[in-house]
Amino acid sequence: MSFQTTIEIDGQQIKTLQDIFPQPGKAKMLIIGKRPTPDSVEVGHYFQGAQGQYFWLCLKESGLLALDPNKHKYEDEALLEHGFGITDFVKRPGRYKQEPSEDEYQLGAVRIKGEIARLQPKALLFVYKRPLNWLVRYGYNSKLRIDFGFNPHLETLFGSPCKVFLFCADYGEQMTWCDNRVNKSMSDIQIRPLSPRTEGSFYGRFCHTSNFVTPHTSAAAGPQPGAGPHVPAKQRLRS
């Protein structure tokens, strides 16, 4: 399965990644990236770079996404089965840290605003900060602050109440800060029914308040076969 497609942008035929959307009204979560990288477009799947792979690892370790090795070679192949969708704010591919233009961001804000209204997801998961900033400022003409992690003050901004979470995919100087303040909330999520430990976590809050995520295993099931000891996503990436 490949999600590579060709669309027209400014009169040119551009290879990009197609949107993966659940049926309107049935979207449990919409994942919004910034723009596809050429490598991801070539493979035909979302988030194939180092930062994107870190995001997929965190999402799987959180218990929000589970893959069937007999069916799924890439993470995005399993999204619709979970009721999740994914798109990029800007559809024209670009290298990591190659920022879209202001015009691209403005067009992206209009498009994403329309998709949110159409799909009515119960949660929005932004992988990068700048797309959320443009959506709030330009798409909704709001000056509300934007925080890494949960943004409860944004939950009613998008027309229907939905959870809003801003992931931190940056490396380098901000990585330790991001791990402590944001992504740690994903690493601590347990793949099991709610418990006192998970009640306040990323998974627990989504599951308890939105009632849309169902654990894929129970505590009685024990560790996954062949899983071995738990190793944090960042540590595994660097090994």
PLY file of the C-alpha trace (Angstrom):
ply
format ascii 1.0
element vertex 239
property float x
property float y
property float z
element edge 238
property int vertex1
property int vertex2
end_header
0.00 0.00 0.00
1.29 3.46 -0.90
-0.23 6.84 -0.11
1.79 8.68 -2.74
-0.38 10.83 -4.99
-0.03 13.70 -7.46
-1.86 17.01 -7.07
-1.73 20.35 -8.84
-0.07 23.20 -6.97
0.37 26.59 -8.68
-0.13 24.97 -12.06
2.46 22.23 -11.46
1.94 18.52 -10.90
3.49 17.76 -7.52
4.02 14.36 -5.92
2.89 14.36 -2.30
1.03 12.19 0.21
-2.72 11.80 0.11
-4.84 12.64 3.13
-5.97 9.69 5.23
-9.36 10.61 6.67
-12.05 8.62 8.51
-15.69 9.23 7.66
-16.96 12.64 8.84
-18.23 12.45 12.40
-16.32 9.22 13.08
-12.82 10.68 13.46
-11.44 9.95 16.91
-8.22 11.86 16.30
-6.73 13.92 13.48
-2.93 14.06 13.29
-1.57 17.19 11.59
2.02 17.41 10.40
3.79 20.36 8.79
4.73 19.16 5.30
5.83 15.82 3.81
9.53 15.26 3.25
10.74 14.06 -0.16
11.86 10.79 1.47
8.37 10.17 2.87
6.79 10.93 -0.50
9.20 8.57 -2.24
8.33 5.75 0.19
4.63 6.67 0.04
4.10 6.86 3.80
3.97 9.58 6.45
6.84 10.49 8.80
9.70 8.43 7.39
12.45 10.76 8.64
14.17 10.59 12.04
11.79 13.05 13.70
8.78 11.33 12.19
9.97 7.92 13.35
10.35 9.29 16.87
6.74 10.47 16.71
5.52 7.03 15.60
7.49 5.37 18.40
5.92 7.62 21.01
2.45 7.07 19.60
2.89 3.29 19.72
4.47 3.27 23.16
1.59 5.39 24.46
-0.87 2.64 23.53
-2.78 4.90 21.15
-1.60 3.04 18.05
-1.13 -0.71 17.66
0.12 -2.48 14.52
-0.73 -5.94 13.32
2.54 -7.30 11.85
0.52 -9.49 9.50
-1.27 -6.47 8.03
0.77 -3.32 8.65
4.28 -2.60 7.44
3.95 1.15 8.07
2.21 2.94 10.92
-0.12 5.00 8.74
-1.63 1.80 7.34
-3.23 1.17 10.76
-4.68 4.64 11.36
-8.16 4.17 9.89
-8.69 1.00 11.93
-8.24 3.15 15.04
-10.51 5.91 13.77
-7.52 8.21 13.24
-6.77 10.49 10.32
-3.62 12.25 9.17
-2.72 15.15 6.89
-0.04 17.80 6.43
-0.62 21.52 6.88
1.20 22.17 3.59
1.05 19.57 0.83
4.14 20.66 -1.14
7.08 18.48 0.02
10.12 20.05 1.64
13.21 19.03 3.58
13.24 19.04 7.38
13.52 22.63 8.69
12.66 23.99 5.23
9.83 26.25 6.33
6.75 26.80 4.15
6.12 30.34 2.93
3.56 32.64 4.57
1.24 32.10 1.61
1.51 28.31 2.06
0.78 28.61 5.76
-2.24 30.82 5.10
-3.66 28.45 2.51
-2.96 25.56 4.87
-4.82 27.26 7.72
-7.91 27.70 5.54
-7.78 24.08 4.34
-7.22 22.56 7.80
-9.97 24.71 9.30
-12.36 23.33 6.68
-11.30 19.73 7.30
-11.76 20.10 11.06
-15.27 21.45 10.52
-16.05 18.59 8.11
-14.52 15.71 10.07
-15.34 16.94 13.60
-12.55 14.95 15.27
-12.65 14.36 19.01
-8.96 15.19 19.30
-6.34 17.11 17.34
-2.70 16.07 17.59
-0.26 18.60 16.12
3.25 17.29 15.54
4.82 20.76 15.18
4.05 24.10 16.82
4.07 26.48 13.84
1.09 24.90 12.02
-1.02 25.14 15.19
0.10 28.73 15.66
-0.95 29.63 12.11
-4.26 27.84 12.48
-5.13 29.66 15.69
-3.87 33.09 14.57
-4.90 33.11 10.91
-7.59 30.46 10.64
-9.53 31.50 13.74
-8.24 35.05 14.31
-7.39 34.23 17.91
-4.54 35.31 20.18
-4.91 32.45 22.63
-1.57 31.09 23.81
-0.21 27.78 22.50
1.52 25.33 24.83
3.35 22.07 24.30
1.20 19.22 25.54
-2.47 19.72 26.24
-4.20 23.03 25.44
-7.53 22.94 27.31
-8.11 26.63 26.55
-8.29 25.74 22.82
-10.84 22.93 23.15
-13.86 25.02 22.08
-12.04 27.16 19.50
-12.58 24.75 16.61
-16.39 24.78 16.57
-17.04 21.56 18.48
-15.26 20.57 21.70
-12.14 18.50 21.05
-8.88 17.82 22.83
-5.83 19.64 21.45
-2.33 18.24 22.02
0.94 19.70 20.71
3.73 17.15 20.39
7.40 18.18 20.42
9.38 16.58 17.60
12.43 18.86 17.76
15.91 17.56 18.50
18.99 19.39 19.70
18.95 21.92 22.51
15.23 21.62 23.23
15.15 17.83 23.36
15.68 17.43 27.12
13.10 20.11 27.86
10.60 18.50 25.51
11.12 15.08 27.04
10.52 16.40 30.54
7.54 18.61 29.77
5.71 16.98 26.88
6.71 13.66 25.38
7.22 12.06 28.78
3.44 12.15 29.10
3.30 9.79 26.12
6.08 7.49 27.37
4.30 7.01 30.71
1.05 5.85 29.12
0.29 2.21 29.84
-1.39 -0.17 27.37
-4.01 -1.22 29.88
-7.34 -0.02 31.34
-7.25 3.20 33.33
-5.46 3.01 36.65
-4.41 5.67 39.19
-1.09 5.94 37.32
-2.67 6.50 33.91
-5.61 8.62 35.03
-3.76 11.89 34.52
-1.58 10.84 31.58
-1.95 11.66 27.89
-3.70 8.34 27.29
-5.76 8.52 30.47
-7.06 12.01 29.85
-7.94 11.27 26.21
-9.65 8.00 27.11
-11.45 9.27 30.19
-12.65 12.61 28.88
-13.23 11.83 25.21
-14.19 8.15 25.49
-12.72 7.31 22.12
-9.55 5.32 22.70
-9.81 1.65 23.63
-6.73 -0.16 25.00
-5.55 -2.93 22.69
-4.38 -5.19 25.51
-5.27 -5.62 29.15
-3.09 -5.71 32.23
-3.75 -9.44 32.49
-2.25 -9.97 29.08
1.21 -9.14 30.41
4.12 -7.97 28.25
3.96 -8.32 24.50
5.70 -11.50 23.26
9.34 -10.82 22.47
9.03 -7.23 23.64
11.90 -7.49 26.14
12.58 -4.75 28.68
11.08 -1.34 28.05
13.48 1.13 26.46
12.39 4.78 26.04
11.83 5.86 22.45
14.59 8.46 22.43
17.14 6.01 23.82
16.25 3.40 21.20
16.57 5.99 18.46
20.09 6.85 19.49
21.23 3.25 19.84
0 1
1 2
2 3
3 4
4 5
5 6
6 7
7 8
8 9
9 10
10 11
11 12
12 13
13 14
14 15
15 16
16 17
17 18
18 19
19 20
20 21
21 22
22 23
23 24
24 25
25 26
26 27
27 28
28 29
29 30
30 31
31 32
32 33
33 34
34 35
35 36
36 37
37 38
38 39
39 40
40 41
41 42
42 43
43 44
44 45
45 46
46 47
47 48
48 49
49 50
50 51
51 52
52 53
53 54
54 55
55 56
56 57
57 58
58 59
59 60
60 61
61 62
62 63
63 64
64 65
65 66
66 67
67 68
68 69
69 70
70 71
71 72
72 73
73 74
74 75
75 76
76 77
77 78
78 79
79 80
80 81
81 82
82 83
83 84
84 85
85 86
86 87
87 88
88 89
89 90
90 91
91 92
92 93
93 94
94 95
95 96
96 97
97 98
98 99
99 100
100 101
101 102
102 103
103 104
104 105
105 106
106 107
107 108
108 109
109 110
110 111
111 112
112 113
113 114
114 115
115 116
116 117
117 118
118 119
119 120
120 121
121 122
122 123
123 124
124 125
125 126
126 127
127 128
128 129
129 130
130 131
131 132
132 133
133 134
134 135
135 136
136 137
137 138
138 139
139 140
140 141
141 142
142 143
143 144
144 145
145 146
146 147
147 148
148 149
149 150
150 151
151 152
152 153
153 154
154 155
155 156
156 157
157 158
158 159
159 160
160 161
161 162
162 163
163 164
164 165
165 166
166 167
167 168
168 169
169 170
170 171
171 172
172 173
173 174
174 175
175 176
176 177
177 178
178 179
179 180
180 181
181 182
182 183
183 184
184 185
185 186
186 187
187 188
188 189
189 190
190 191
191 192
192 193
193 194
194 195
195 196
196 197
197 198
198 199
199 200
200 201
201 202
202 203
203 204
204 205
205 206
206 207
207 208
208 209
209 210
210 211
211 212
212 213
213 214
214 215
215 216
216 217
217 218
218 219
219 220
220 221
221 222
222 223
223 224
224 225
225 226
226 227
227 228
228 229
229 230
230 231
231 232
232 233
233 234
234 235
235 236
236 237
237 238
